[in-house]
Amino acid sequence: MEPDLPLTKGILDHLQEFRRYEETLELKPILDQLTKYPPLERALSLEVEALLPELVGTLAMLAGQTMKLIAPDDKNPGSELWEQVLWLMELLL
């Protein structure tokens, strides 16, 4: 578990689950995508900023798991399913 990070226990638990997948993420594409959005009202701590690739990976993993729950037989999710999953994740986060 990460010490003193301003993240919920649930997110930290899922972060550990994501790390077990032992997938590597390239930081540059993630940061390039983040630069398209306006800056946050508050700056991220260095610890959270360092975790961004894993946090994004964790959220992607959770989106995939959510899709499997909503539409277990859908092998090629369309925009409607993506919208449902993203809406649900926004609601919960």
PyMOL commands that set and color helices and strands:
alter all, ss='L'
color gray80, all
select helices_A, chain A and resi 9-20+27-34+46-70+79-92
alter helices_A, ss='H'
color red, helices_A
deselect
rebuild
show_as cartoon
